[in-house]
């Protein structure tokens, strides 16, 4: 899964994810780029998913710049119910 760039589309996606979760009775997994913000965290809690342990490099994204301009972030995450 890849998150939308606008907050409005992200919230709509999270609402859809909650709707999907209500119809699922089997184990399932969600993975992809997830910029962690409060609304996303609440969505994951609402659908009772938990993050799987990450065994690779902690940061999954970089702006690929050098020195003090380099930014690292951990946006790729995997969740399960």
PDB file as gemmi writes it, atoms N, CA and C in Angstrom:
CRYST1    1.000    1.000    1.000  90.00  90.00  90.00 P 1                      
ATOM      1  N   UNK A   1       0.840  -1.157   0.000  1.00  0.00           N  
ATOM      2  CA  UNK A   1       0.000   0.000   0.000  1.00  0.00           C  
ATOM      3  C   UNK A   1       0.892   1.228   0.000  1.00  0.00           C  
ATOM      4  N   UNK A   2       0.480   2.235  -0.696  1.00  0.00           N  
ATOM      5  CA  UNK A   2       1.220   3.494  -0.713  1.00  0.00           C  
ATOM      6  C   UNK A   2       0.254   4.614  -0.366  1.00  0.00           C  
ATOM      7  N   UNK A   3       0.611   5.440   0.614  1.00  0.00           N  
ATOM      8  CA  UNK A   3      -0.264   6.507   1.079  1.00  0.00           C  
ATOM      9  C   UNK A   3      -0.378   7.650   0.089  1.00  0.00           C  
ATOM     10  N   UNK A   4      -1.532   8.284   0.084  1.00  0.00           N  
ATOM     11  CA  UNK A   4      -1.765   9.450  -0.759  1.00  0.00           C  
ATOM     12  C   UNK A   4      -1.001  10.654  -0.217  1.00  0.00           C  
ATOM     13  N   UNK A   5      -0.810  11.653  -1.053  1.00  0.00           N  
ATOM     14  CA  UNK A   5      -0.070  12.842  -0.654  1.00  0.00           C  
ATOM     15  C   UNK A   5      -0.913  13.843   0.119  1.00  0.00           C  
ATOM     16  N   UNK A   6      -2.217  13.860  -0.097  1.00  0.00           N  
ATOM     17  CA  UNK A   6      -3.058  14.828   0.615  1.00  0.00           C  
ATOM     18  C   UNK A   6      -3.734  14.170   1.803  1.00  0.00           C  
ATOM     19  N   UNK A   7      -3.916  14.941   2.863  1.00  0.00           N  
ATOM     20  CA  UNK A   7      -4.525  14.411   4.085  1.00  0.00           C  
ATOM     21  C   UNK A   7      -5.972  13.976   3.845  1.00  0.00           C  
ATOM     22  N   UNK A   8      -6.689  14.676   2.968  1.00  0.00           N  
ATOM     23  CA  UNK A   8      -8.082  14.317   2.693  1.00  0.00           C  
ATOM     24  C   UNK A   8      -8.178  12.920   2.081  1.00  0.00           C  
ATOM     25  N   UNK A   9      -7.304  12.642   1.110  1.00  0.00           N  
ATOM     26  CA  UNK A   9      -7.321  11.318   0.476  1.00  0.00           C  
ATOM     27  C   UNK A   9      -6.832  10.251   1.453  1.00  0.00           C  
ATOM     28  N   UNK A  10      -5.887  10.589   2.313  1.00  0.00           N  
ATOM     29  CA  UNK A  10      -5.415   9.613   3.299  1.00  0.00           C  
ATOM     30  C   UNK A  10      -6.543   9.239   4.251  1.00  0.00           C  
ATOM     31  N   UNK A  11      -7.277  10.241   4.743  1.00  0.00           N  
ATOM     32  CA  UNK A  11      -8.377   9.954   5.671  1.00  0.00           C  
ATOM     33  C   UNK A  11      -9.438   9.093   5.007  1.00  0.00           C  
ATOM     34  N   UNK A  12      -9.738   9.369   3.748  1.00  0.00           N  
ATOM     35  CA  UNK A  12     -10.696   8.549   3.014  1.00  0.00           C  
ATOM     36  C   UNK A  12     -10.198   7.113   2.905  1.00  0.00           C  
ATOM     37  N   UNK A  13      -8.903   6.950   2.629  1.00  0.00           N  
ATOM     38  CA  UNK A  13      -8.324   5.607   2.533  1.00  0.00           C  
ATOM     39  C   UNK A  13      -8.417   4.881   3.875  1.00  0.00           C  
ATOM     40  N   UNK A  14      -8.091   5.591   4.969  1.00  0.00           N  
ATOM     41  CA  UNK A  14      -8.148   4.967   6.288  1.00  0.00           C  
ATOM     42  C   UNK A  14      -9.578   4.563   6.644  1.00  0.00           C  
ATOM     43  N   UNK A  15     -10.559   5.395   6.273  1.00  0.00           N  
ATOM     44  CA  UNK A  15     -11.964   5.026   6.497  1.00  0.00           C  
ATOM     45  C   UNK A  15     -12.303   3.760   5.730  1.00  0.00           C  
ATOM     46  N   UNK A  16     -11.822   3.656   4.485  1.00  0.00           N  
ATOM     47  CA  UNK A  16     -12.046   2.437   3.694  1.00  0.00           C  
ATOM     48  C   UNK A  16     -11.370   1.236   4.342  1.00  0.00           C  
ATOM     49  N   UNK A  17     -10.172   1.427   4.884  1.00  0.00           N  
ATOM     50  CA  UNK A  17      -9.460   0.343   5.548  1.00  0.00           C  
ATOM     51  C   UNK A  17     -10.241  -0.157   6.764  1.00  0.00           C  
ATOM     52  N   UNK A  18     -10.826   0.760   7.514  1.00  0.00           N  
ATOM     53  CA  UNK A  18     -11.652   0.373   8.661  1.00  0.00           C  
ATOM     54  C   UNK A  18     -12.863  -0.424   8.190  1.00  0.00           C  
ATOM     55  N   UNK A  19     -13.505   0.017   7.110  1.00  0.00           N  
ATOM     56  CA  UNK A  19     -14.649  -0.717   6.559  1.00  0.00           C  
ATOM     57  C   UNK A  19     -14.272  -2.117   6.106  1.00  0.00           C  
ATOM     58  N   UNK A  20     -13.134  -2.244   5.447  1.00  0.00           N  
ATOM     59  CA  UNK A  20     -12.652  -3.558   5.004  1.00  0.00           C  
ATOM     60  C   UNK A  20     -12.404  -4.460   6.205  1.00  0.00           C  
ATOM     61  N   UNK A  21     -11.800  -3.906   7.245  1.00  0.00           N  
ATOM     62  CA  UNK A  21     -11.449  -4.721   8.414  1.00  0.00           C  
ATOM     63  C   UNK A  21     -12.670  -5.307   9.095  1.00  0.00           C  
ATOM     64  N   UNK A  22     -13.791  -4.621   9.021  1.00  0.00           N  
ATOM     65  CA  UNK A  22     -15.008  -5.096   9.679  1.00  0.00           C  
ATOM     66  C   UNK A  22     -15.596  -6.318   8.985  1.00  0.00           C  
ATOM     67  N   UNK A  23     -15.237  -6.527   7.717  1.00  0.00           N  
ATOM     68  CA  UNK A  23     -15.743  -7.682   6.984  1.00  0.00           C  
ATOM     69  C   UNK A  23     -14.762  -8.837   6.893  1.00  0.00           C  
ATOM     70  N   UNK A  24     -13.631  -8.743   7.567  1.00  0.00           N  
ATOM     71  CA  UNK A  24     -12.598  -9.774   7.483  1.00  0.00           C  
ATOM     72  C   UNK A  24     -12.601 -10.611   8.751  1.00  0.00           C  
ATOM     73  N   UNK A  25     -12.724 -11.919   8.581  1.00  0.00           N  
ATOM     74  CA  UNK A  25     -12.692 -12.801   9.752  1.00  0.00           C  
ATOM     75  C   UNK A  25     -11.415 -13.638   9.806  1.00  0.00           C  
ATOM     76  N   UNK A  26     -10.613 -13.582   8.760  1.00  0.00           N  
ATOM     77  CA  UNK A  26      -9.364 -14.334   8.691  1.00  0.00           C  
ATOM     78  C   UNK A  26      -8.191 -13.404   9.022  1.00  0.00           C  
ATOM     79  N   UNK A  27      -7.041 -13.981   9.387  1.00  0.00           N  
ATOM     80  CA  UNK A  27      -5.857 -13.145   9.592  1.00  0.00           C  
ATOM     81  C   UNK A  27      -5.516 -12.388   8.305  1.00  0.00           C  
ATOM     82  N   UNK A  28      -5.042 -11.177   8.448  1.00  0.00           N  
ATOM     83  CA  UNK A  28      -4.648 -10.394   7.285  1.00  0.00           C  
ATOM     84  C   UNK A  28      -3.487  -9.494   7.638  1.00  0.00           C  
ATOM     85  N   UNK A  29      -2.873  -8.953   6.588  1.00  0.00           N  
ATOM     86  CA  UNK A  29      -1.669  -8.153   6.769  1.00  0.00           C  
ATOM     87  C   UNK A  29      -1.779  -6.905   5.899  1.00  0.00           C  
ATOM     88  N   UNK A  30      -1.236  -5.817   6.366  1.00  0.00           N  
ATOM     89  CA  UNK A  30      -1.180  -4.557   5.640  1.00  0.00           C  
ATOM     90  C   UNK A  30       0.270  -4.132   5.624  1.00  0.00           C  
ATOM     91  N   UNK A  31       0.787  -3.791   4.468  1.00  0.00           N  
ATOM     92  CA  UNK A  31       2.168  -3.342   4.404  1.00  0.00           C  
ATOM     93  C   UNK A  31       2.288  -2.218   3.401  1.00  0.00           C  
ATOM     94  N   UNK A  32       3.294  -1.385   3.570  1.00  0.00           N  
ATOM     95  CA  UNK A  32       3.544  -0.323   2.613  1.00  0.00           C  
ATOM     96  C   UNK A  32       4.078   0.922   3.274  1.00  0.00           C  
ATOM     97  N   UNK A  33       4.136   1.988   2.480  1.00  0.00           N  
ATOM     98  CA  UNK A  33       4.634   3.259   2.978  1.00  0.00           C  
ATOM     99  C   UNK A  33       3.569   3.891   3.858  1.00  0.00           C  
ATOM    100  N   UNK A  34       3.920   4.154   5.078  1.00  0.00           N  
ATOM    101  CA  UNK A  34       2.970   4.696   6.042  1.00  0.00           C  
ATOM    102  C   UNK A  34       3.611   5.844   6.795  1.00  0.00           C  
ATOM    103  N   UNK A  35       3.337   7.046   6.356  1.00  0.00           N  
ATOM    104  CA  UNK A  35       3.831   8.189   7.109  1.00  0.00           C  
ATOM    105  C   UNK A  35       3.054   8.252   8.411  1.00  0.00           C  
ATOM    106  N   UNK A  36       3.768   8.108   9.502  1.00  0.00           N  
ATOM    107  CA  UNK A  36       3.095   7.994  10.793  1.00  0.00           C  
ATOM    108  C   UNK A  36       2.618   9.353  11.268  1.00  0.00           C  
ATOM    109  N   UNK A  37       1.309   9.485  11.312  1.00  0.00           N  
ATOM    110  CA  UNK A  37       0.693  10.654  11.928  1.00  0.00           C  
ATOM    111  C   UNK A  37      -0.434  10.159  12.815  1.00  0.00           C  
ATOM    112  N   UNK A  38      -0.967  11.039  13.611  1.00  0.00           N  
ATOM    113  CA  UNK A  38      -1.958  10.671  14.619  1.00  0.00           C  
ATOM    114  C   UNK A  38      -3.152   9.917  14.023  1.00  0.00           C  
ATOM    115  N   UNK A  39      -3.715  10.400  12.917  1.00  0.00           N  
ATOM    116  CA  UNK A  39      -4.892   9.750  12.331  1.00  0.00           C  
ATOM    117  C   UNK A  39      -4.585   8.329  11.879  1.00  0.00           C  
ATOM    118  N   UNK A  40      -3.406   8.105  11.296  1.00  0.00           N  
ATOM    119  CA  UNK A  40      -3.037   6.766  10.867  1.00  0.00           C  
ATOM    120  C   UNK A  40      -2.897   5.839  12.073  1.00  0.00           C  
ATOM    121  N   UNK A  41      -2.255   6.329  13.129  1.00  0.00           N  
ATOM    122  CA  UNK A  41      -2.081   5.535  14.342  1.00  0.00           C  
ATOM    123  C   UNK A  41      -3.428   5.133  14.915  1.00  0.00           C  
ATOM    124  N   UNK A  42      -4.375   6.060  14.933  1.00  0.00           N  
ATOM    125  CA  UNK A  42      -5.717   5.759  15.436  1.00  0.00           C  
ATOM    126  C   UNK A  42      -6.422   4.728  14.553  1.00  0.00           C  
ATOM    127  N   UNK A  43      -6.233   4.820  13.236  1.00  0.00           N  
ATOM    128  CA  UNK A  43      -6.828   3.849  12.321  1.00  0.00           C  
ATOM    129  C   UNK A  43      -6.303   2.458  12.611  1.00  0.00           C  
ATOM    130  N   UNK A  44      -4.991   2.308  12.764  1.00  0.00           N  
ATOM    131  CA  UNK A  44      -4.379   1.003  13.036  1.00  0.00           C  
ATOM    132  C   UNK A  44      -4.899   0.440  14.361  1.00  0.00           C  
ATOM    133  N   UNK A  45      -5.066   1.298  15.357  1.00  0.00           N  
ATOM    134  CA  UNK A  45      -5.609   0.851  16.645  1.00  0.00           C  
ATOM    135  C   UNK A  45      -7.067   0.432  16.485  1.00  0.00           C  
ATOM    136  N   UNK A  46      -7.851   1.183  15.712  1.00  0.00           N  
ATOM    137  CA  UNK A  46      -9.268   0.864  15.507  1.00  0.00           C  
ATOM    138  C   UNK A  46      -9.460  -0.497  14.849  1.00  0.00           C  
ATOM    139  N   UNK A  47      -8.584  -0.845  13.921  1.00  0.00           N  
ATOM    140  CA  UNK A  47      -8.736  -2.126  13.222  1.00  0.00           C  
ATOM    141  C   UNK A  47      -7.922  -3.234  13.898  1.00  0.00           C  
ATOM    142  N   UNK A  48      -7.387  -2.928  15.068  1.00  0.00           N  
ATOM    143  CA  UNK A  48      -6.697  -3.903  15.922  1.00  0.00           C  
ATOM    144  C   UNK A  48      -5.550  -4.607  15.206  1.00  0.00           C  
ATOM    145  N   UNK A  49      -4.697  -3.801  14.591  1.00  0.00           N  
ATOM    146  CA  UNK A  49      -3.506  -4.347  13.960  1.00  0.00           C  
ATOM    147  C   UNK A  49      -2.288  -3.960  14.783  1.00  0.00           C  
ATOM    148  N   UNK A  50      -1.233  -4.745  14.661  1.00  0.00           N  
ATOM    149  CA  UNK A  50       0.003  -4.531  15.409  1.00  0.00           C  
ATOM    150  C   UNK A  50       1.175  -4.606  14.430  1.00  0.00           C  
ATOM    151  N   UNK A  51       2.161  -3.778  14.668  1.00  0.00           N  
ATOM    152  CA  UNK A  51       3.312  -3.750  13.776  1.00  0.00           C  
ATOM    153  C   UNK A  51       4.195  -4.976  13.993  1.00  0.00           C  
ATOM    154  N   UNK A  52       4.609  -5.587  12.882  1.00  0.00           N  
ATOM    155  CA  UNK A  52       5.545  -6.703  12.958  1.00  0.00           C  
ATOM    156  C   UNK A  52       6.953  -6.163  13.213  1.00  0.00           C  
ATOM    157  N   UNK A  53       7.771  -6.908  13.929  1.00  0.00           N  
ATOM    158  CA  UNK A  53       9.156  -6.460  14.160  1.00  0.00           C  
ATOM    159  C   UNK A  53       9.899  -6.302  12.836  1.00  0.00           C  
ATOM    160  N   UNK A  54      10.708  -5.274  12.738  1.00  0.00           N  
ATOM    161  CA  UNK A  54      11.484  -4.986  11.533  1.00  0.00           C  
ATOM    162  C   UNK A  54      12.892  -5.506  11.725  1.00  0.00           C  
ATOM    163  N   UNK A  55      13.404  -6.296  10.811  1.00  0.00           N  
ATOM    164  CA  UNK A  55      14.712  -6.925  10.962  1.00  0.00           C  
ATOM    165  C   UNK A  55      15.773  -6.344  10.031  1.00  0.00           C  
ATOM    166  N   UNK A  56      15.449  -5.328   9.305  1.00  0.00           N  
ATOM    167  CA  UNK A  56      16.408  -4.703   8.387  1.00  0.00           C  
ATOM    168  C   UNK A  56      16.819  -3.350   8.946  1.00  0.00           C  
ATOM    169  N   UNK A  57      17.424  -2.519   8.087  1.00  0.00           N  
ATOM    170  CA  UNK A  57      17.779  -1.175   8.518  1.00  0.00           C  
ATOM    171  C   UNK A  57      16.546  -0.474   9.071  1.00  0.00           C  
ATOM    172  N   UNK A  58      16.720   0.268  10.161  1.00  0.00           N  
ATOM    173  CA  UNK A  58      15.586   0.925  10.811  1.00  0.00           C  
ATOM    174  C   UNK A  58      14.926   1.933   9.867  1.00  0.00           C  
ATOM    175  N   UNK A  59      15.710   2.755   9.202  1.00  0.00           N  
ATOM    176  CA  UNK A  59      15.159   3.756   8.291  1.00  0.00           C  
ATOM    177  C   UNK A  59      14.944   3.148   6.915  1.00  0.00           C  
ATOM    178  N   UNK A  60      13.794   3.442   6.308  1.00  0.00           N  
ATOM    179  CA  UNK A  60      13.451   2.833   5.029  1.00  0.00           C  
ATOM    180  C   UNK A  60      13.405   3.834   3.884  1.00  0.00           C  
ATOM    181  N   UNK A  61      13.671   5.102   4.166  1.00  0.00           N  
ATOM    182  CA  UNK A  61      13.647   6.140   3.138  1.00  0.00           C  
ATOM    183  C   UNK A  61      14.715   7.173   3.428  1.00  0.00           C  
ATOM    184  N   UNK A  62      15.262   7.740   2.390  1.00  0.00           N  
ATOM    185  CA  UNK A  62      16.242   8.825   2.511  1.00  0.00           C  
ATOM    186  C   UNK A  62      16.048   9.780   1.336  1.00  0.00           C  
ATOM    187  N   UNK A  63      16.334  11.063   1.560  1.00  0.00           N  
ATOM    188  CA  UNK A  63      16.268  12.016   0.454  1.00  0.00           C  
ATOM    189  C   UNK A  63      17.526  11.963  -0.415  1.00  0.00           C  
ATOM    190  N   UNK A  64      18.453  11.104  -0.062  1.00  0.00           N  
ATOM    191  CA  UNK A  64      19.682  10.823  -0.816  1.00  0.00           C  
ATOM    192  C   UNK A  64      20.620  12.030  -0.936  1.00  0.00           C  
ATOM    193  N   UNK A  65      20.441  13.001  -0.056  1.00  0.00           N  
ATOM    194  CA  UNK A  65      21.375  14.121  -0.031  1.00  0.00           C  
ATOM    195  C   UNK A  65      22.541  13.769   0.878  1.00  0.00           C  
ATOM    196  N   UNK A  66      23.575  14.588   0.840  1.00  0.00           N  
ATOM    197  CA  UNK A  66      24.777  14.307   1.614  1.00  0.00           C  
ATOM    198  C   UNK A  66      24.884  15.225   2.832  1.00  0.00           C  
ATOM    199  N   UNK A  67      25.650  14.775   3.815  1.00  0.00           N  
ATOM    200  CA  UNK A  67      25.971  15.587   4.983  1.00  0.00           C  
ATOM    201  C   UNK A  67      24.765  15.967   5.813  1.00  0.00           C  
ATOM    202  N   UNK A  68      24.755  17.205   6.294  1.00  0.00           N  
ATOM    203  CA  UNK A  68      23.696  17.647   7.200  1.00  0.00           C  
ATOM    204  C   UNK A  68      22.355  17.814   6.497  1.00  0.00           C  
ATOM    205  N   UNK A  69      22.336  17.766   5.166  1.00  0.00           N  
ATOM    206  CA  UNK A  69      21.088  17.892   4.413  1.00  0.00           C  
ATOM    207  C   UNK A  69      20.353  16.561   4.250  1.00  0.00           C  
ATOM    208  N   UNK A  70      21.006  15.463   4.638  1.00  0.00           N  
ATOM    209  CA  UNK A  70      20.390  14.143   4.491  1.00  0.00           C  
ATOM    210  C   UNK A  70      19.275  13.976   5.514  1.00  0.00           C  
ATOM    211  N   UNK A  71      18.158  13.429   5.049  1.00  0.00           N  
ATOM    212  CA  UNK A  71      17.010  13.141   5.906  1.00  0.00           C  
ATOM    213  C   UNK A  71      16.714  11.653   5.800  1.00  0.00           C  
ATOM    214  N   UNK A  72      16.550  11.009   6.931  1.00  0.00           N  
ATOM    215  CA  UNK A  72      16.142   9.611   6.996  1.00  0.00           C  
ATOM    216  C   UNK A  72      14.754   9.530   7.623  1.00  0.00           C  
ATOM    217  N   UNK A  73      13.982   8.562   7.184  1.00  0.00           N  
ATOM    218  CA  UNK A  73      12.660   8.345   7.769  1.00  0.00           C  
ATOM    219  C   UNK A  73      12.320   6.867   7.672  1.00  0.00           C  
ATOM    220  N   UNK A  74      11.478   6.420   8.544  1.00  0.00           N  
ATOM    221  CA  UNK A  74      11.013   5.034   8.513  1.00  0.00           C  
ATOM    222  C   UNK A  74       9.551   5.053   8.107  1.00  0.00           C  
ATOM    223  N   UNK A  75       9.303   4.849   6.809  1.00  0.00           N  
ATOM    224  CA  UNK A  75       7.926   4.917   6.332  1.00  0.00           C  
ATOM    225  C   UNK A  75       7.388   3.551   5.904  1.00  0.00           C  
ATOM    226  N   UNK A  76       8.255   2.611   5.568  1.00  0.00           N  
ATOM    227  CA  UNK A  76       7.782   1.281   5.161  1.00  0.00           C  
ATOM    228  C   UNK A  76       7.591   0.433   6.410  1.00  0.00           C  
ATOM    229  N   UNK A  77       6.358   0.013   6.621  1.00  0.00           N  
ATOM    230  CA  UNK A  77       6.046  -0.755   7.828  1.00  0.00           C  
ATOM    231  C   UNK A  77       5.070  -1.871   7.492  1.00  0.00           C  
ATOM    232  N   UNK A  78       5.020  -2.913   8.322  1.00  0.00           N  
ATOM    233  CA  UNK A  78       4.144  -4.051   8.109  1.00  0.00           C  
ATOM    234  C   UNK A  78       3.326  -4.275   9.372  1.00  0.00           C  
ATOM    235  N   UNK A  79       2.004  -4.445   9.187  1.00  0.00           N  
ATOM    236  CA  UNK A  79       1.091  -4.649  10.313  1.00  0.00           C  
ATOM    237  C   UNK A  79       0.299  -5.929  10.111  1.00  0.00           C  
ATOM    238  N   UNK A  80      -0.129  -6.513  11.201  1.00  0.00           N  
ATOM    239  CA  UNK A  80      -0.956  -7.738  11.163  1.00  0.00           C  
ATOM    240  C   UNK A  80      -2.036  -7.635  12.224  1.00  0.00           C  
ATOM    241  N   UNK A  81      -3.083  -8.435  12.039  1.00  0.00           N  
ATOM    242  CA  UNK A  81      -4.121  -8.481  13.077  1.00  0.00           C  
ATOM    243  C   UNK A  81      -3.884  -9.664  13.978  1.00  0.00           C  
TER     244      UNK A  81                                                      
END                                                                             
